[in-house]
């Protein structure tokens, strides 16, 4: 999508503090961090939300989870929270599937 914020970051049209990248995903720092470590894990393929994914996206969705696990291992984090908001009512502010990778402070439950 030409006007999607995260697609524009993937295409390097908008600057971001990129932490990691592979052929399917981009990881960058959130501009409004909610924890000492707050990264966004974004698929390079545009999907508006998790609800817009299909069976053919299963490998990509699994890949995003593996990226989170790799980040935790590389950053020597013993715990982290991985969040994907789906829809405006859940707090999704950018219509591009993404996971919030949060760590570095105690997390409360329930989260919302």
Secondary structure, 3 states (H helix, E strand, C coil): CCCCHHHHHHCCCCCCCEEEECCCEEEEECCCCCCCEEEEEEECCCCCCHHHCCHHHHHHHHHHHHHHHHHHHHCCCCCCEEECCCCHHHCCCCCCCEEEEEECCCCCCCCC
